[in-house]
Amino acid sequence: MYFQYETPRLLLKVLHTDATEKVLEFYEENKAQFEPYELTRPKNFYTLKYQNASLAYEYDQILKQKGLRLWIFPKEDPEQIIGCISFSNIAKGPFQSAIFGYKMHHSYQRQGYCYEACKKALSIIFNDYHLHRIEAKILPENVPSIKLIEKLGFQFEGIEYECAQVNHVFRDHYRFSLLQPNFSEKNYDNPLY
């Protein structure tokens, strides 16, 4: 497992609690953009205390290979967070799956950065974590996200009715999946799980 990866224009990094202020700044700058599509957040989400605890928890999950969040930085400004990609609920054994999510700073959207970062992250999760199936759940009105997920090769599977709370209301989500094309049964016997 590595804690930093590169693409032609980007750095993808695992962060720890020393990045709490930068992470909070990223969320505050994009609050209006993210809130309509995000799962219901706790009241203290936009606090240093919450973000610090969240980063500590995520770091622990990464070490246990139960989750992975990669923060996105442009190479020309390697201290500026412009997005993140997450794989949560990583299930090993007979499932070999995870839930996929991503966010991009409003001023860096529609420039191919999210696609570039997601392609790299999917390669990492398939090749380094040996997963077979990645799922994404997207609100039907989130057309830019649907276009991105389809461009990444995900297939529409159907509707999950009232599957998650968004702004305190259970909402239907479209479910998409991407399967590793070269998955081998030998991955199932990996001693890491």
Secondary structure by P-SEA (a helix, b strand, c coil): cccccccccbbbbbccccaaaaaaaaaaaccccccccccccccccccaaaaaaaaaaaaaaaaaccbbbbbbbbcccccccccccccccccccccccbbbbccccccccccaaaaaaaaaaaaaaaacccccbbbbbbcccaaaaaaaaaaacccccccccccccccccbbbbbbbbcccccccccccccccc
